[in-house]
Amino acid sequence: MQIKAISQPETPLVRLCQGCELPIREVEVKRGESAYCPRCGTQLYRGGNPSLSGNLAITLTCLLLLIPAHYFNFLTIRLVGVMIPASLPAGIWALASDGYPALALLIFFCSSLAPLFVLSAIVVAHVALHYRWFNAFRYSLLITQKLKPWSMIDVFLVSVAVSCFKLTDYADIFIGPALYSLVLLQILTVLLISRVSIQRYWEAWKPENQFNTVANKQMHCHYCHLSQCKHDHCVRCRQRLHHRKPQSIERTWAYTLAAAVAIIPANLIPISVFITNGQRLEDTIFSGVASLVNSGMYGIAAIIFIASIVVPVVKILGLIYLLLAIQFQRHRYHRQRMTIYYVIKWIGKWSVMDLFVISIMLTLIDRGQLLDFTPGYGAVAFGCVIILTMLAAESLDSRLIWDSNSVKEKYSESSNE
């Protein structure tokens, strides 16, 4: 899709790129196609116009699926002749009663609360749009935008598969009805995320062409995606506007350095304790991967190694690299650094998989029998690493990557699909 960067102030603009603030002309995008910024690669337009009523239908279906997904068991194992079921609430409760309420809250939030809040917020947005309730509409879209990265049903499903492979040597495994609900819920959630656009909801509330169209737009609202002249608050959604996120560098450094400190005990202190036939086995993340390799479970070992060791380290090193490049005002490889930024934001949630596996194992392995399983304090440090790195990625303003690059730089037409 061809789009053109603006180099002349008298040319009418549609919006500034939300990734690098490059002025972009209006383009026509066909259904099934997308238009991207020619400088930083940020998606600007999505072709087609999925109906908002379709979004509402999918959302209501997902809300209904949440009920059996939480009420019924997703797995049942037969351990020494005893049938032991596992459900989402049971794993959360087992963690809390075992002395790890913070971990239980994190898993509850990522697997249950965040999806529930996002789906409920979309429903509220539709009701508010119909009755023109501005505050309800505004805050429901804000909740949707902020909590989408924390909704991790897909990560939980992978964690169930990992747990099944780890338990195959000890017990017979039976799939429960909740697992089918979770799989269907994930499919519909992916479809919903591909359709829901915060910008389209705000366009339905008040289209951009109803605002004063001027060439010299200086600020882009990251909440409703309206580009406008310099104001204290957005003229459409009334959120406070900032040329750059306040104290973005300082907050990102703080989160990143705290994560770098927390990752040391997360890898040195046992993350789980497994007792079998009276033998106590304390596993750190790395020793757990090594034991999976020794057991011949190479695929599961690779998944755990990437999600629990590689991803957190890569995120911390990547954030440090971006921060140093911004502060030393490097004038090359801006596009590559933007790619690193988006990869860091996307991969962050997959580290939660190890904590999901712990909650599932804690539920399924019946304590007091031949097998016993408990979390270790390394899991708490690892949970801190996950939260801190995700907050660091969210606090970094991507436009700072481009501040050392002249805004007056001219760009020719670029084809992107």
N, C-alpha and C positions, 0 to 999 in steps of 0.2 A: 504494500500500500504506500503510495507516494505522499509524502508530507514535506512541507517546506519550512525551514527556519526563517524567522523574520529578522532582517537587518536594518529596516528603515522604520522609524518611529511613526510615520504617517499611515502605515498599513494597518487596517483594523485587525485586531487580534481576537481569538476565541479564548485562549487560556495560556497560562504559563505552565510549562512542564513541571509536575509536582516533584520530580526527581532532581532536576538541575536548574529549573526556572528559566529554561530557554523559551522565548516567545514562539508560539506555533500557530500557523494558519488553520482555519477551519477546513476539514476534509470530509469527503463522503466515504463511508466505509460500508462495504457490502456485507451482507449476512454471512457469517462464517469466517470473516476476515478481521484482522486487528491492525491498528496503526500504532507505531512506536516512535518515541522521540529519536531523531537522527543523531543526537549527541550522546545521550546516556542509556538509551534502550528501554526506558520506562514505557509501559503500555499507556497510551493516551485515549484510545477509542476502541470499543468493541462493536463489531458489526451486528446488525439485527436489533430487534427490540422485544425481548421476551416479556410477555405480559406479566404485570404485577399480580394479577389474580392467579396465574400459574405458580408464582412464588409462594403465594398464600396457601394454595392447595398442597404443595410439597411440604411446606412448613408444618401444617396441621397433621399431615401423615407422619412426619418425623416425631412430632410431639406424642402421637398415639403409640408409636413404636417404642418410645422411651419407657412406657409402662411395663410391657412384657420383658424388655431388656433388663429392667431392674428387679422385677418381681420374681421371675423364674430363674432357674439355674442355667448357667451357660456351659458348665461341665460337671460331670460326676465321675469319680474314680472308685474302683474297687480295690481297697488296700487291706491285705490280710483278711479277706472275707467281709469287710465292712464297707458299705456304700457311703461315700463322703461327697456331698454336693458343694458346688462353689457358685456364688452369685456376686454381683458387684457390691451390694451393701455388706455382704458377709466379709469380703476382703478388707473393706474399709474399717469395719468394726473390729476385725481381728488385729489390725495394726494399732488402732486406738487403745484397745484393751491390753495390748502387749507392751504398752509404755511408749508408743511413738505417735502421739496425737498430731504433731506437725506434719509427719509424712502422710498420715491418714487424711488430713485436711487437704494436702496438696493433691493426692490421688482423687479424693472426692470432688475437688474443684475441677480438675482436668477431665475426668471421665463422666461427671454427672452435672455439676452446677453450671459450668461454662456452656455446654451444649444446651441445657435447659434455658439459661438466660438469653442466649443468642436466638434460639427459636421463639421464645416468648417475646423478645424485643421486636422481632420481625412482625409478629401478629399485632402487637401494640402499634407499630408503625402504620400498618394498614388501617387499623381502626382510627388512629389519630389523623391519617390522611383523609379518610372519609368524612370525619366530623370537624376537620380543620383545627385540631388541638395542637397548637404549635409546640408547647413545652414537651408534651408527651411524644410528639413526633421527633423532636430534636434529640431528646435524651435516649429514646429507643434506638435511633440510628447510631448514636454515640456508643451505646453499649454493644451493639452489633459489631461496630468497627474495632473496638478495643478488645473484645473477648474472643473474636474469631481465631486468633493464633493459639488460644489456650484450650480450644475444643479439640480433644485428642482421642476420639473414638477409633480412628484408624490405627493409632499407636497401640491402643488397648487390644485391638484384634490381632496385631502382630505378636503382642505379648502373650496372648492366649496360645498361639501356635508354638511359640518358644517354650512355654511351660509344658505343653503336651509332649514335645520332644524330650524335655528333661525328665519327664515322669514315666516315659514308656518302659524303662527298665525296672520300675518299682510297682506299677499298678496298671490295671486295665482302665481304659479311658472311654467314657460315653459322652456324646455331645448332647447338650440340653437345648430346650426350645429358645432360651434367651439368646443363644449364639446366632440362630437364624435371624432373630430380630435385630441383633447388632450388625450383622452383615448387610441386611436390607437397609437398616438405618444409615450405614456408612455410604452405601450406593446413592441413596437419596440425598445425603448431606453433600456429597461431591457434586451432584447435579444442582443442588440449591446454591452452593458457593459459586459455581460457574455462571449462574443466572443473576444472583443478587449483586446489584451495583448501588452503592450509596449515592453516587452521583445521579443515577436515574430516579431514585426516590426523591431527591431534592429537585430534580427537573420536573417531576410530577407535582411537587408542591408549588414551585414557582420557577418557570423556565428561565434560563440565563438570558435569553433575548429580551426579557422584560426589564432588565437592568440597563443602566446607562452604559452603552458600548463606547469605549474610548480606546485609543491606540496605546496610550502610555500606562498600561497595567503594570503594577509594581509588586503586588503580593498575591499569593495563591493560598486559598483556604484549604487546609488539609482535611477538613471535616466534611464540607459540602462540595469541594472542588470548584469553587467559583473564583476566577481570577478577577482582580479588581484594583482600583487605585488604593493608595495607602490610607488605611483607617485603623482605629483602635480595635474595632470589632467588625466581623464579617457582616456585610449588608444583607445577607440572606439567612444564615443560620445563627448569627449573633454570637458566635464563639470568638474569643479574644484572638486577634491576629498578631503574629510575630514575624519579623523579617527572617529570623532563624529561631529555632527552639531555644528558649532561655537556658543558659548554662548547659548546653548540650555536651560540650567537650568535657566539662568538669564532672557531670553526672556519669557520662559513659566511662571515663577513667576510673571513677570510684567503683562502679559496678564491676568493671573488668578486673581491676586489681584485687577486689574482694573475692571474685571468682577464682583468680589465680592462686590466692592464698588457700581458699577452701578446697581446691582440687588436690592439694597435697594430702591432707588426711582422708579425703574421699578415696584415694588410691592406696593409701598405706594401712588404714584401719579396716578390719573385716566388714564387708557389706552384708554378709549373711553367715549364719551358723547352722550347719547341717549335722544332725546326729543320726547315725545308722548303725544298728547292732552294737550300741554302746560306745561307738567311736565318734568323737567330736571333731568335725571338720570346719575350720573357720576359713572362709573364702574372701579374699579381696576381689576387686573387679578383675584384675589380671590373672590371679590364680584360678578364678572361676572359669575364665576363658581357657586357660591351660588345661584344666580338668575336662572341659568339653572336648578339647582337641585329643586328649588321651583316651577319651571314650569313643572317639571316632565321629563325633558330631561336628564335623568341620563347618557345615553351613551355619548352624546355630552359633558356633564359636565366632565365625566371621561377623554375623549380625551383631552379637553382643560387643565384640571388639570395636566395630565401627561406631555403633551407637553410644557406647559407654566410655570409650577411651579416645578414639580418634575425633569424634564430633566435638566434645567439650574442649579438647586441646586446640583443634583447628579454629573453633570459634574464638577462643581467648587470643591466640596468636593473630588471627585475622583482624580482630578488633584493635589490637595493639598496633598492627601495621597500618590500618586505616587512620587511627588517631595520630600516629607519628607523621604519616604522609600529609594529613591536614595541617598539623601544626608547623611542619617544615615547608609547607606550601610547594609541594612537588608539582611540576608543570607538565608531566607526562603520565601516560597510562591511566587517565581518568576513567575511561570506559571500563578497563579491566578492574579497577577498584570498585566501580559501581556493581559489576558482576559479583565480586567478592561480597559486597554488602548484601545483595539480594540472596546469595547462597547462604550466608550466615543467618539471615532472618528465617529462611525456609527450613534449614536442618535442625534448628534449635530444639524443637519439640520432641524429636526422636530419641533424645537421651532419657526421656521419662520412661522409656520402655523397661529399663532395668528395675525401676521402682514398681511398675505394674506387675512384672514377673514375681517380685518379692511378695506383693499382696496376694497374688493368685496362689503361689506355693504355700504361703502361710495359711490360707483357707483350706487347701486340699490335703495337706499332709497332717493327719490327725495327731495332735500332740499327746504324748503319754503312751504311744504304741512303739512299734519297732523303729519308726522314723519320726524325727522331730526337726522342725525348721523354725528359726527365729531370725529377725533382721539383726544387723550389727549397726554400731554407731557410725560406721562409714557411710551407711545409707542416708543418714541425716546430712552429713557434709556433702554428699553427692546431690541431694535435693537442693541444697543451698547453691551449688554450682549451676544447676539447671535454671533456677529462678533468676540468679544474678546475671547469667549470660543472656537470657531472654530479655530482661529489663535493659541491659546494656545495648542490645541491638535495637530495641524500640526507642531508646533515648537519643541515639545518634541521628543527627539531621543529615540526610544524604546530600543536601544542597551544599554543605560545607566542603564536600569533596571537590566541587566545581568552583569554589570561590577564588582559587588561585588562577583559574582559567578565565581569560577576558570574556565578558558577556558580549562584547562587540565582535567577537570572532565570527566570521562569515561561514555559513554552511550551505553547501549546494543541496540540491534535491537528493533525497535518499529513499531507496525502496526497501520497505520492511513489510513482512506479513506475519 
